[in-house]
Amino acid sequence: MKPQDKTPGRKIRLGKYDMGALRGAGWMALFTARFWRELVFNRLWLGLVPVGAAAFVVMFLLNRYAADFSVPAAMGKAFVYCLWSAFCYAIGIWSVVCRRLGIGEDGEEDGEEGEDSDGGGRFAGRWAACLLLGALALLFVGWVCWPAIGYWLWGRGDWIAAVTGPVFKIVLVASFFCPVIWNHSLEK
């Protein structure tokens, strides 16, 4: 068994405790000043305005012209959708900061995977993982398209909910992934 290498970038101190040494206590790094400094003073917050504006415009146009709401009602609904989009964007930035600081990782370093360290894994294990991922993707598509599926297959609900529901969910997912993708492109 070889000694564990601790990279200097992952050491987070909370008082006299080194967070890298405490297994299962990675969540305690959320209480450090470094985490909050990384979260608040992040350049990804600049993307909040365009993402919120895009969500507002898309949902306003959809509510105004497809659903035929009045302008004040469409603006009110679009503002609520914009707030939800901003919330998902903030969760995306939170996940970027957690990934940067190494919070939530299980503590296994490179080369510690166990007996099967060739990276391939067992054949049955890979197939099970692929089937699980496929099932999760199918459930995700069902969640996104649920109002539309209910409307088109069984005639339940109205067509406004069948259109705005999936569009709203797609906007939320895109709002979450925008900071993740932008951070990946900024790191290159």
C-alpha positions in Angstrom: 0.0 0.0 0.0 1.5 3.3 -1.0 1.2 6.5 1.0 -1.5 8.9 0.0 -0.3 12.0 -1.9 -2.1 15.1 -0.8 -2.1 17.8 -3.4 -1.5 21.3 -1.9 -4.5 22.7 -3.8 -6.9 20.5 -1.9 -5.9 21.4 1.6 -8.6 23.3 3.3 -8.2 24.3 6.9 -10.9 24.9 9.4 -9.4 26.1 12.6 -6.7 23.6 13.6 -8.1 20.8 11.5 -6.9 20.0 8.0 -10.0 19.1 6.0 -8.0 16.8 3.7 -7.3 14.6 6.7 -10.9 14.2 7.8 -12.7 11.6 5.7 -16.3 12.2 5.2 -16.1 15.8 6.5 -15.7 17.5 3.1 -19.0 19.3 3.7 -17.4 21.3 6.5 -15.4 23.2 3.8 -18.7 25.0 3.1 -18.0 26.9 6.4 -14.6 28.3 5.4 -13.9 31.8 4.3 -12.1 30.5 1.2 -15.3 28.8 -0.1 -17.4 31.9 0.4 -14.8 34.1 -1.2 -14.6 31.8 -4.2 -18.4 31.8 -4.4 -19.1 35.5 -4.0 -16.1 36.9 -6.0 -16.6 34.6 -9.0 -16.4 35.9 -12.5 -19.2 33.6 -13.6 -21.8 35.8 -11.9 -21.5 38.1 -14.9 -23.4 35.6 -16.9 -26.4 35.8 -14.6 -27.9 38.9 -16.4 -27.8 37.4 -19.9 -29.2 34.0 -18.7 -32.0 35.7 -16.7 -32.8 38.1 -19.6 -32.9 35.2 -22.1 -35.3 33.2 -19.8 -37.4 36.3 -19.3 -37.7 37.0 -23.0 -38.4 33.4 -24.0 -41.1 32.9 -21.4 -42.6 36.3 -21.9 -43.0 35.7 -25.7 -44.3 32.3 -25.1 -46.9 33.5 -22.5 -47.9 36.6 -24.5 -48.2 35.2 -28.0 -48.7 31.4 -27.5 -50.8 31.5 -24.4 -52.4 34.9 -25.2 -52.0 36.4 -21.7 -52.2 40.1 -21.2 -48.9 42.0 -21.2 -48.9 42.5 -17.3 -49.8 38.8 -16.7 -47.2 37.6 -19.2 -44.5 39.9 -17.6 -45.4 38.6 -14.1 -45.1 35.0 -15.2 -41.9 35.7 -17.1 -40.4 37.4 -14.0 -41.1 34.3 -11.9 -39.5 32.1 -14.6 -36.5 34.5 -14.6 -36.1 34.2 -10.8 -36.2 30.4 -11.1 -33.6 30.5 -13.9 -31.4 32.8 -11.7 -31.7 30.3 -8.9 -30.6 27.4 -11.1 -27.7 29.5 -12.4 -26.6 30.1 -8.8 -26.7 26.4 -8.1 -24.5 25.9 -11.2 -22.0 28.4 -9.8 -22.1 26.6 -6.4 -21.3 23.3 -8.1 -18.4 24.9 -10.0 -16.9 26.3 -6.8 -17.4 22.9 -5.0 -15.7 21.1 -7.8 -12.8 23.6 -7.9 -12.2 23.1 -4.1 -12.7 19.4 -4.2 -15.8 19.4 -2.0 -17.9 16.2 -2.1 -15.3 13.9 -3.5 -15.0 10.5 -2.0 -11.3 11.0 -1.2 -9.9 8.4 -3.5 -6.8 9.6 -5.3 -5.5 8.5 -8.7 -4.3 4.9 -8.5 -6.5 3.9 -5.6 -9.4 2.4 -7.4 -8.6 -1.1 -6.0 -7.8 -4.3 -7.8 -9.3 -3.2 -11.1 -7.1 -0.2 -11.6 -6.9 -0.6 -15.4 -9.8 1.9 -15.8 -11.9 -0.6 -17.7 -13.8 -2.1 -14.9 -15.7 -5.4 -15.3 -17.7 -6.0 -18.4 -21.0 -6.7 -16.5 -20.4 -3.6 -14.3 -20.0 -1.4 -17.4 -23.2 -2.7 -19.0 -25.1 -2.2 -15.7 -23.8 1.4 -15.5 -24.8 2.0 -19.2 -28.3 0.6 -18.6 -28.7 2.7 -15.4 -27.5 5.8 -17.3 -29.9 5.1 -20.1 -32.8 4.6 -17.7 -32.0 7.9 -16.0 -31.8 9.7 -19.4 -35.2 8.2 -20.3 -36.7 9.4 -17.0 -35.2 12.8 -17.5 -36.8 13.1 -21.0 -40.1 12.0 -19.5 -39.8 14.6 -16.8 -39.1 17.4 -19.3 -41.8 16.4 -21.6 -44.5 15.2 -19.1 -47.2 17.9 -19.7 -46.8 17.4 -23.5 -46.9 13.6 -23.2 -50.1 13.8 -21.1 -51.7 16.2 -23.5 -50.8 14.4 -26.7 -51.4 10.8 -25.6 -54.5 11.1 -23.3 -55.8 14.6 -24.1 -55.4 15.7 -20.5 -54.6 19.3 -19.6 -54.3 22.2 -22.0 -51.9 22.8 -24.8 -50.4 25.9 -23.1 -49.1 23.8 -20.2 -48.0 21.1 -22.7 -45.8 23.7 -24.4 -44.7 26.0 -21.6 -43.8 23.2 -19.2 -41.1 21.5 -21.3 -39.7 24.9 -22.4 -39.5 26.1 -18.8 -37.7 22.9 -17.7 -35.3 23.1 -20.6 -34.5 26.8 -19.7 -33.9 25.7 -16.1 -31.5 22.9 -17.1 -29.7 25.2 -19.5 -29.4 27.8 -16.8 -27.7 25.3 -14.5 -25.3 24.1 -17.2 -24.3 27.6 -18.4 -21.8 28.3 -15.6 -20.5 24.7 -15.7 -19.7 25.0 -19.4 -18.4 28.5 -19.2 -16.1 27.6 -16.4 -14.8 24.6 -18.4 -14.1 26.9 -21.4 -12.4 29.5 -19.1 -10.1 26.9 -17.6 -8.6 26.0 -21.0 
